[in-house]
Amino acid sequence: HWIWNAGSGSVQTQFGVWNGVQVQDVTLPLGRDAYLATTYDGTTYKMYLDGVLVGTKELSFNFQNFELNIASGIETDFAGDIISTTLYNRALAESEICKGVETFMGAGQFAATVLSGTNPVHSICMRVVTPGAYPTARQWLLNMGQRTTGAHHWIWNSGTGSVKTQFGIWNGVQIQSALLPLNEEIYLATTYDGTTYSMYIEGELVQSKPLSFNFANFDLDIATSIETNFAGQIISTTIYNRVLADSEICRVSVDCEVEFSAWSVCNASCGAGTQTRVATVVTPPAGSGAACVETPVTQACQLIVCPC
């Protein structure tokens, strides 16, 4: 658990095991954005404030389940704003601490306080590995909100017919024609600006529709068995309280790949000449992949003395 106490004394915070070992001496800043992070490698628990290590403890958790409460009133609600919450199924390296990505990892039911209202602006981005066959019974990737009419759900159906997917409103307007590829790691995303709902596969717009949600709550189910579990892997799920720009839509990162031509003919028959080879892009970058470097490469050639 993460608990914020008074700003004085030694127990200013409680980051760690409920009724167990904790990092307790962290002074949190007032009135500004701050990134808090903890990592756990199975033995060592580390706590970071704005990317700086502030406490380390040896401890052992004893989880009975993996429900997630964010800013909820177990005793008293957190009085500030929760901008984003990120869970990873590994220990982050220090260079990765708090990069500003809002992510829920894995499968389960989580309570999210990122959104408010019955019809809020939001975006969802999910990184998945699809199974090798289309489902015979529809599989749930995600449901946000109440488990009934008005919620936001993502359902994968068979690869045939017009209703291949159901992205949109439970018992309402949906995008049903998106064909998901098999046995691939892909990004799925939806955005909603309060009026228009858009669905993307690998950063490419599939379809847009006008619709209106009717949220009663913001519980989040990921790959859980409302009917049938998603048979693939959920790598990450990201909830934003705004509409992503097209340039931000998540897609699998691919580094640019280039191939170089053969060396050109030397530009001198004797003396100091040069020859070059040029790069041709064979795989363009995608997502946050490394950009292409297409600068020609030059080397010296024909370094023989010219006759007098």
SVG drawing of the C-alpha trace seen along z (x, -y; Angstrom):
<svg xmlns="http://www.w3.org/2000/svg" viewBox="-28 -24 85 46">
<polyline fill="none" stroke="black" stroke-width="0.4" points="0.0,0.0 0.8,-3.7 -0.3,-6.0 0.4,-9.7 0.4,-10.9 1.3,-14.3 4.2,-16.2 6.1,-16.0 7.5,-13.2 9.2,-10.1 6.1,-8.3 5.3,-10.9 4.5,-8.1 3.8,-4.4 5.0,-2.7 5.3,1.1 3.6,4.0 0.4,3.5 1.3,4.1 4.8,4.9 8.1,3.4 7.6,-0.1 9.5,-3.1 8.1,-5.8 10.4,-8.8 9.6,-10.4 8.5,-14.1 6.1,-14.7 6.0,-18.1 2.9,-20.3 0.8,-21.9 2.6,-20.5 2.8,-17.5 5.0,-14.8 5.9,-11.3 5.9,-8.5 7.3,-5.1 8.1,-1.8 9.9,1.3 10.1,4.8 12.4,7.5 11.1,10.3 13.5,9.2 14.3,5.5 11.7,2.8 12.7,-0.7 10.7,-4.0 11.4,-6.9 10.2,-10.6 10.5,-12.3 12.9,-9.7 15.2,-9.9 15.7,-6.9 14.5,-7.9 14.2,-4.6 15.1,-0.9 13.9,2.0 14.2,5.8 10.7,7.2 8.2,9.9 4.6,9.4 1.8,11.9 -0.8,11.1 -4.2,12.9 -5.5,11.2 -4.6,8.4 -7.5,5.9 -6.4,2.3 -7.7,-0.7 -6.7,-4.1 -7.3,-7.1 -10.2,-5.2 -11.6,-5.6 -10.2,-2.6 -9.8,-5.2 -9.7,-8.7 -9.6,-9.5 -6.4,-11.2 -7.3,-14.9 -5.0,-15.6 -5.4,-14.6 -4.4,-11.2 -3.2,-12.0 -2.0,-8.5 -1.3,-5.1 1.1,-2.6 1.6,1.1 4.4,3.2 4.9,6.9 8.7,6.4 11.1,4.3 11.8,1.1 15.4,0.0 16.2,-3.5 16.3,-4.9 12.7,-3.9 11.2,-5.3 8.0,-7.3 8.1,-8.3 4.5,-9.7 2.7,-6.7 -0.7,-5.7 -0.8,-1.9 -2.6,1.0 -0.8,4.3 -2.2,7.8 -5.7,9.1 -8.1,8.4 -10.6,5.9 -9.3,2.5 -11.1,-0.6 -10.0,-3.7 -10.5,-7.3 -9.0,-8.9 -12.4,-9.8 -15.6,-11.4 -19.1,-12.1 -21.5,-10.0 -20.0,-10.6 -16.3,-11.7 -13.7,-12.4 -11.1,-9.6 -8.8,-7.3 -7.8,-3.7 -4.7,-2.0 -4.0,1.7 -1.0,3.8 -1.9,7.4 -0.6,10.6 -3.5,12.3 -3.9,16.1 -3.5,18.3 -7.2,18.8 -10.4,16.8 -12.7,17.4 -15.7,19.7 -17.4,17.7 -16.8,14.0 -13.9,13.0 -13.7,9.9 -10.6,7.8 -11.9,4.9 -14.9,3.4 -14.8,0.0 -17.7,-1.0 -20.7,1.0 -21.1,4.5 -24.3,3.5 -25.8,1.1 -23.9,-2.2 -20.4,-0.9 -17.4,-0.9 -16.5,2.6 -14.1,4.3 -15.2,7.7 -13.5,10.0 -15.8,12.2 -15.0,14.7 -13.1,13.6 -16.2,14.0 -19.5,12.2 -20.1,8.5 -19.8,8.5 -16.1,9.3 -15.5,7.1 -17.6,5.0 -15.8,1.7 -18.1,-0.8 -21.2,-1.0 -22.6,2.1 -26.0,2.5 -25.4,-0.6 -23.5,-2.0 -20.4,0.1 -17.6,0.6 -18.1,4.2 -16.1,4.6 -12.5,4.5 -10.7,7.7 -7.9,8.4 -4.8,10.3 -3.9,13.6 -0.8,14.5 0.7,11.0 1.7,8.4 -0.5,5.4 -1.8,2.1 -5.5,1.4 -6.7,-2.0 -10.0,-4.0 -10.5,-7.7 -13.6,-9.6 -14.0,-13.4 -17.4,-13.5 -19.2,-13.1 -17.1,-11.0 -15.6,-7.5 -12.7,-6.3 -11.0,-2.9 -7.4,-2.2 -5.3,0.9 -1.6,0.4 -2.1,-3.4 -4.3,-3.2 -7.9,-4.5 -10.4,-1.7 -13.7,-3.5 -15.3,-6.5 -18.9,-6.7 -20.9,-9.3 -22.1,-7.9 -22.7,-8.7 -21.6,-6.6 -23.6,-6.4 -21.1,-5.5 -22.4,-4.7 -18.9,-3.9 -15.3,-3.5 -14.4,0.1 -12.0,1.6 -12.1,5.2 -9.2,6.4 -9.4,9.9 -11.8,11.1 -14.5,13.7 -17.7,11.6 -18.4,14.4 -15.1,15.8 -11.6,14.6 -9.4,13.2 -7.2,16.2 -4.2,14.1 -1.9,12.0 -2.6,8.5 0.8,6.7 -0.4,3.3 -3.6,1.2 -3.5,-2.6 -6.4,-4.9 -6.1,-8.6 -8.5,-11.4 -8.1,-13.2 -8.3,-12.5 -5.0,-11.3 -3.7,-13.1 -3.2,-10.8 0.6,-11.1 0.2,-9.7 -1.9,-6.7 0.0,-3.7 1.6,-1.2 4.4,1.4 7.8,-0.3 9.9,0.7 13.4,-0.6 14.3,-1.8 16.4,0.6 18.5,-0.5 20.6,1.3 23.7,-0.2 24.5,-0.1 27.8,1.1 30.6,-1.4 30.6,-3.8 33.4,-4.0 36.3,-6.0 36.2,-9.6 39.9,-9.7 42.1,-7.4 45.1,-8.2 45.9,-10.4 43.4,-11.0 39.9,-10.1 36.6,-9.2 33.8,-6.8 30.4,-6.6 27.6,-4.2 24.0,-5.3 21.4,-4.0 17.9,-2.8 15.2,-2.4 13.9,1.2 11.9,0.9 10.5,-2.5 10.3,-3.3 7.0,-2.9 5.9,-4.1 8.8,-5.3 11.3,-3.2 14.7,-4.6 14.6,-7.1 16.3,-6.4 19.8,-7.6 20.2,-7.9 23.4,-9.9 25.7,-8.6 29.0,-7.0 32.2,-8.1 35.7,-6.6 39.1,-7.3 40.2,-5.5 42.9,-5.3 45.7,-6.5 48.4,-5.9 50.8,-8.5 49.8,-10.0 52.5,-9.9 54.4,-13.2"/>
</svg>
